[in-house]
Amino acid sequence: MVRAANVEEFLREFDTGSVDPGASALRREVLSFGESQWLSRDEIRERQLEKVRRVVRHASKHSSLCASLYGGERRIGDWDDFFALPVMPRDSVAKLSQEAHLAPAAVPEDAIHHWASTSGTSGRVVRSAVTSRMLRIGMANRIRELQWHSVDPRSPIAELTGPSTGNPDAWQPFDGGLILKGWGGPMIRGLLRTGSMFKFDTSDDLASVAERLRKHGVEQVMTTPTYAWTMRNRLGPNRWKNLQYRGEVVYPEIDACNLLFVADYTWDVYGTNEVGHIATSCPEGTVHHCIDECVLVEVVREDGEPSDVGEPGRVLLTDLRNFVTPFIRYEIGDIAVRGACTCGRGLSALERIEGREIARLKTEEGPRVAASVVQTIHCLAGLQLFRLRQTSLSEFVLTVVMDREWTEEDGIKVQTAISKLIGEPASLRVERVDDIKPHPSGKREKVFVEC
């Protein structure tokens, strides 16, 4: 692992020195990100307010979705004006036509580069435009993340995910997967010296994937925490140096196991396909720092008021870069806990990301985050994979993949954890299977509420 004290040092180590306009613009953006993280909280909030004003005014004038939500053009004077705007629910956006959401580009940099869409694991697919401006700013943040977490861009990296054909103009078939000579896309490759990137399918045999990683010298990996956990008995002495989590909630027990058996260092990126990276593990602390230069993150109570530090709430996002498909106070259906950090960065913080609202167990008193139950299940010896389904307020089905027999003691532990959480006796039925297939995106959702 290469440790650079700041982004300037990181660039001195890995910069190609290119004077190409694209590389020069990205270099300036990266240096700006290196400085902006150390601004005071008030300075960052003032910058965010200026960006919010521009995004809201453009969206309310040019997007029929926003014009109907706001009743015409809206101008934001202060934060109270902004917080008075109605929430934009994900379900509502998913039902819209693309044209209803679209706003014309404000400047040439806002011309659409490509379209992104959500994975659909929630049953709701949302499409969003990605512009040249968004790409450059997102790549600058990505380089800051690499510096934060000591990723060596010259070394090969692997993305272990669901089936993917990749971009036929860039990705090539290779050893049962795909290869990209020089990872990070054209924009990052223009600025940084980068090694090869591999993509392997998480539905392939675990031993086969582990052998391919070993054969090609891959020690930096991006995948879900669950998939990394399933590899814990497959790597032997060939541990990964750097493991970036993505796509799932990171439970402490899973992370502790991965640090013991899988990787020397782990970190997490919290994001969505429609907005991009939202927050990243602090390199010095235990929180996730929000990418305040790109997105405004709110955590609110059920009544819409801001949650206190340490208090869970609904996540609302405002993309500060997207003028073409605006996402303003966009409710993605996640629950998070506001946090605080002493590292010195002015960036806002999330203490925990607790996952999807739709995965919270239902009770007579309202939904309950299932983290305590999930952690109890994870701690069962011999467990490989699991999926918990709530079929009624008190009835649950647990599907497990285990390398030993299920015992009565296992059942009591899980049943007790569920009963404690929901506040009444729970009925638990257990099904043993040979495998639990991931979603095509590579995610393995652990909790499903079907009542």
Secondary structure as the mmCIF struct_conf table of DSSP 4:
data_model
#
loop_
_struct_conf.conf_type_id
_struct_conf.id
_struct_conf.beg_label_comp_id
_struct_conf.beg_label_asym_id
_struct_conf.beg_label_seq_id
_struct_conf.end_label_comp_id
_struct_conf.end_label_asym_id
_struct_conf.end_label_seq_id
BEND BEND1 ALA A 5 ASN A 6
HELX_RH_AL_P HELX_RH_AL_P1 VAL A 7 PHE A 14
STRN STRN1 ASP A 15 ASP A 15
HELX_RH_AL_P HELX_RH_AL_P2 PRO A 21 SER A 36
TURN_TY1_P TURN_TY1_P1 GLN A 37 TRP A 38
BEND BEND2 LEU A 39 LEU A 39
HELX_RH_AL_P HELX_RH_AL_P3 ARG A 41 HIS A 62
HELX_RH_AL_P HELX_RH_AL_P4 SER A 64 TYR A 70
TURN_TY1_P TURN_TY1_P2 GLY A 71 GLY A 71
BEND BEND3 GLY A 72 GLY A 72
BEND BEND4 ASP A 78 ASP A 78
HELX_RH_AL_P HELX_RH_AL_P5 TRP A 79 PHE A 83
TURN_TY1_P TURN_TY1_P3 ALA A 84 ALA A 84
BEND BEND5 LEU A 85 LEU A 85
HELX_LH_PP_P HELX_LH_PP_P1 PRO A 86 VAL A 87
STRN STRN2 MET A 88 PRO A 89
HELX_RH_AL_P HELX_RH_AL_P6 ARG A 90 LYS A 95
BEND BEND6 LEU A 96 LEU A 96
HELX_RH_AL_P HELX_RH_AL_P7 GLN A 98 HIS A 101
BEND BEND7 ALA A 106 VAL A 107
HELX_RH_3T_P HELX_RH_3T_P1 PRO A 108 ASP A 110
BEND BEND8 ALA A 111 ALA A 111
STRN STRN3 ILE A 112 SER A 117
TURN_TY1_P TURN_TY1_P4 THR A 121 SER A 122
BEND BEND9 GLY A 123 GLY A 123
STRN STRN4 ARG A 127 THR A 131
HELX_RH_AL_P HELX_RH_AL_P8 SER A 132 TRP A 148
TURN_TY1_P TURN_TY1_P5 HIS A 149 SER A 150
TURN_TY1_P TURN_TY1_P6 PRO A 153 ARG A 154
BEND BEND10 SER A 155 SER A 155
STRN STRN5 ILE A 157 THR A 161
BEND BEND11 GLY A 162 GLY A 162
TURN_TY1_P TURN_TY1_P7 PRO A 168 ALA A 170
STRN STRN6 GLN A 172 PHE A 174
TURN_TY1_P TURN_TY1_P8 ASP A 175 GLY A 176
STRN STRN7 GLY A 177 LEU A 180
BEND BEND12 LYS A 181 GLY A 184
HELX_RH_AL_P HELX_RH_AL_P9 GLY A 185 LEU A 191
STRN STRN8 LEU A 192 LEU A 192
STRN STRN9 MET A 197 ASP A 201
TURN_TY1_P TURN_TY1_P9 THR A 202 SER A 203
BEND BEND13 ASP A 204 ASP A 204
HELX_RH_AL_P HELX_RH_AL_P10 LEU A 206 LYS A 215
TURN_TY1_P TURN_TY1_P10 HIS A 216 GLY A 217
STRN STRN10 GLN A 220 THR A 223
HELX_RH_AL_P HELX_RH_AL_P11 PRO A 225 THR A 230
TURN_TY1_P TURN_TY1_P11 MET A 231 ARG A 234
TURN_TY1_P TURN_TY1_P12 GLY A 236 PRO A 237
STRN STRN11 TRP A 240 TRP A 240
BEND BEND14 LYS A 241 LYS A 241
STRN STRN12 ASN A 242 TYR A 245
BEND BEND15 GLY A 247 GLU A 248
HELX_RH_AL_P HELX_RH_AL_P12 PRO A 252 PHE A 261
TURN_TY1_P TURN_TY1_P13 VAL A 262 VAL A 262
STRN STRN13 ALA A 263 ALA A 263
BEND BEND16 ASP A 264 ASP A 264
STRN STRN14 THR A 266 THR A 272
TURN_TY1_P TURN_TY1_P14 ASN A 273 VAL A 275
STRN STRN15 GLY A 276 SER A 281
BEND BEND17 PRO A 283 VAL A 287
STRN STRN16 HIS A 288 CYS A 290
TURN_TY1_P TURN_TY1_P15 ASP A 292 CYS A 294
STRN STRN17 VAL A 295 VAL A 300
TURN_TY1_P TURN_TY1_P16 GLU A 302 ASP A 303
BEND BEND18 GLY A 304 GLY A 304
HELX_LH_PP_P HELX_LH_PP_P2 GLU A 305 GLU A 305
STRN STRN18 PRO A 306 PRO A 306
HELX_LH_PP_P HELX_LH_PP_P3 SER A 307 ASP A 308
TURN_TY1_P TURN_TY1_P17 VAL A 309 GLY A 310
STRN STRN19 PRO A 312 ASP A 319
BEND BEND19 LEU A 320 ARG A 321
BEND BEND20 PHE A 323 THR A 325
BEND BEND21 ILE A 328 ARG A 329
STRN STRN20 TYR A 330 GLY A 339
BEND BEND22 CYS A 343 GLY A 344
BEND BEND23 LEU A 347 LEU A 347
STRN STRN21 ALA A 349 ARG A 356
HELX_RH_3T_P HELX_RH_3T_P2 GLU A 357 ALA A 359
BEND BEND24 ARG A 360 ARG A 360
STRN STRN22 LEU A 361 LEU A 361
HELX_LH_PP_P HELX_LH_PP_P4 LYS A 362 LYS A 362
TURN_TY1_P TURN_TY1_P18 GLU A 364 GLU A 365
STRN STRN23 ARG A 368 ARG A 368
HELX_RH_AL_P HELX_RH_AL_P13 ALA A 371 HIS A 378
TURN_TY1_P TURN_TY1_P19 CYS A 379 CYS A 379
BEND BEND25 LEU A 380 LEU A 380
TURN_TY1_P TURN_TY1_P20 ALA A 381 GLY A 382
STRN STRN24 LEU A 383 GLN A 390
BEND BEND26 SER A 392 SER A 394
STRN STRN25 GLU A 395 MET A 402
BEND BEND27 ASP A 403 ARG A 404
HELX_RH_AL_P HELX_RH_AL_P14 GLU A 408 ILE A 422
TURN_TY1_P TURN_TY1_P21 GLY A 423 GLY A 423
BEND BEND28 GLU A 424 GLU A 424
STRN STRN26 SER A 427 ARG A 432
BEND BEND29 ASP A 434 ASP A 434
HELX_LH_PP_P HELX_LH_PP_P5 LYS A 437 HIS A 439
TURN_TY1_P TURN_TY1_P22 PRO A 440 SER A 441
BEND BEND30 GLY A 442 GLY A 442
STRN STRN27 VAL A 447 VAL A 449
#
